[in-house]
Amino acid sequence: MNAHQFQGKWKQFKGELKTQWGKFTDDDLRQIEGSYDKFVGKAQELYGDRKEELMKWADEWYQRSLHKVEEAGTGQKTR
């Protein structure tokens, strides 16, 4: 996921981010405000050695969100 893609999905992403990675506060999310660089910095600050795991989760979340949009466009049910 690149910075432009991140910004475009921010509203959907931040809810699941907070649910899955509970160290992110509402204040953190307001500070990040869709900035990929700020997200990466905050991930490093909050999760340190687990940052790579978090970034992998974020990329996988983005890929799943694309598949949901594609399936909705073809009328297929999402899993």
C-alpha positions as CSV (number, residue, x, y, z in Angstrom):
1,M,0.0,0.0,0.0
2,N,1.4,3.4,-0.9
3,A,0.7,6.8,0.6
4,H,-2.0,7.7,-1.9
5,Q,-3.8,4.4,-1.4
6,F,-3.5,4.8,2.4
7,Q,-5.1,8.2,2.3
8,G,-8.0,7.0,0.2
9,K,-8.9,4.2,2.5
10,W,-8.2,6.0,5.8
11,K,-11.8,6.3,7.0
12,Q,-12.4,2.6,6.6
13,F,-9.0,1.6,7.8
14,K,-8.8,3.5,11.1
15,G,-11.7,1.7,12.7
16,E,-10.2,-1.7,12.1
17,L,-6.7,-0.5,13.0
18,K,-7.9,0.6,16.4
19,T,-9.8,-2.7,16.9
20,Q,-6.9,-5.0,15.8
21,W,-4.0,-2.9,17.2
22,G,-5.4,-1.4,20.4
23,K,-2.5,0.8,21.4
24,F,-3.7,3.4,18.8
25,T,-5.8,6.1,20.6
26,D,-8.4,8.4,19.0
27,D,-5.8,11.2,19.5
28,D,-3.3,9.1,17.5
29,L,-5.8,8.6,14.7
30,R,-6.5,12.4,14.6
31,Q,-2.8,13.1,14.4
32,I,-2.2,10.6,11.6
33,E,-5.3,11.9,9.7
34,G,-4.6,9.7,6.6
35,S,-0.8,10.4,6.4
36,Y,1.1,7.2,5.6
37,D,4.3,8.6,7.0
38,K,2.7,9.6,10.3
39,F,1.1,6.2,10.5
40,V,4.5,4.5,10.0
41,G,6.1,6.7,12.6
42,K,3.3,6.0,15.1
43,A,3.4,2.3,14.4
44,Q,7.2,2.4,15.2
45,E,6.6,4.4,18.4
46,L,3.8,2.2,19.7
47,Y,4.8,-1.3,18.4
48,G,8.6,-1.1,17.9
49,D,9.7,-4.6,17.1
50,R,6.2,-5.6,16.0
51,K,6.0,-2.8,13.4
52,E,6.7,-5.1,10.5
53,E,3.9,-7.4,11.6
54,L,1.6,-4.3,11.7
55,M,2.7,-3.1,8.3
56,K,2.0,-6.6,6.8
57,W,-1.4,-6.6,8.4
58,A,-2.1,-3.1,6.9
59,D,-1.1,-4.3,3.4
60,E,-3.3,-7.4,3.8
61,W,-6.2,-5.3,5.0
62,Y,-5.8,-3.1,1.9
63,Q,-5.8,-6.1,-0.4
64,R,-9.0,-7.5,1.2
65,S,-10.7,-4.1,0.9
66,L,-9.9,-4.1,-2.9
67,H,-11.4,-7.6,-3.3
68,K,-14.6,-6.6,-1.4
69,V,-15.0,-3.6,-3.8
70,E,-14.4,-5.9,-6.9
71,E,-16.9,-8.5,-5.6
72,A,-19.5,-5.9,-4.8
73,G,-19.1,-4.6,-8.4
74,T,-19.7,-8.0,-9.9
75,G,-22.6,-8.8,-7.6
76,Q,-20.7,-11.7,-5.9
77,K,-21.0,-12.1,-2.1
78,T,-18.0,-11.2,0.0
79,R,-16.7,-13.7,2.5
